Each structure stands twice: as C-alpha cells, then as structure tokens.
C-alpha cells in the first residue's frame, strides 16, 4: 500500500476485507479467514491482509481473562498499534472495543460498519453483522482506527 492512502481509504479497505470474513467460524485465539477466529483474531486477520504482515500482539487469554486480569490489556494492545479516537469521531471501518460490565476490562472487539451495524466474531457464532443497538453502545470502551501505512508502528 502506498503512503498516500487517507484514513477514509483505509476504512473502506478494512470494510472490504471484513466482508470476506463473514461466515468464518468462531475459534478461540484463531485468526484465519474461512477457518476460524475470535474477535481479536478477526482484527489480526484484517491487519494481516491490510498490511501484508502479522501484527505483534502479545496477548494470550482464556475465555474469562477479562474477569481475572487487572488493568486493560486489550485497550493497551490497541493503543500500541492503532490510533485511538474520540467516540464522536468514529466512522465505519473503525475498531470498537466493548466491556461486558462496568468495572471489568474491555473484552470484545467489532468493526463499525455502515448503516449502524457492527461486524464481529463471538462465541457460538461465525463472524457476523449485527445491529449497533443501544445495548452495544452502552458497553463501548474505546474506538480505534487502523493506522495509515506511514504512521503505523514498525514491526517489533
């Protein structure tokens, strides 16, 4: 990808890539389109297709990790690789982080899609498109944009 891509071009490309992941079965800690992924694996897979390399995320987790791990490891991982945005600036193609309940760590990721929808993977379901309803909005813990090729962190 050339350095001339603007953030909106990246968002559009992210949504095109994500559309190809719809129907991928849920598999904890996986990130392979058509084979399996979880919500983080979906973002890692999109990153790999977008930039041609795998993002170095050192986040291993059990299904209950957010309930037993102090801090905000998922949000910190996103801050290390993506551009954090204000919720008022979110646009389709941005990553949304959610927490299931107040006081617990953010634990779920989705992409904001057009027409007030989200694209995500969650246990028991394949990658799917859901309505971005008020119950999701109340759980929003952060918004992040995939970085432009010139501003993204170098490989570590």
Secondary structure by P-SEA (a helix, b strand, c coil): ccccccaaaaaaaaaaaaaaacccccccccccccccccaaaaaaaaaaaaccccccccccccccccccccccaaaaaaaacbbbbccccccccbbbbbbccccccccbbbbbcccbbbbbccccccbbbbbbcaaaaaaccccccccccccccccc
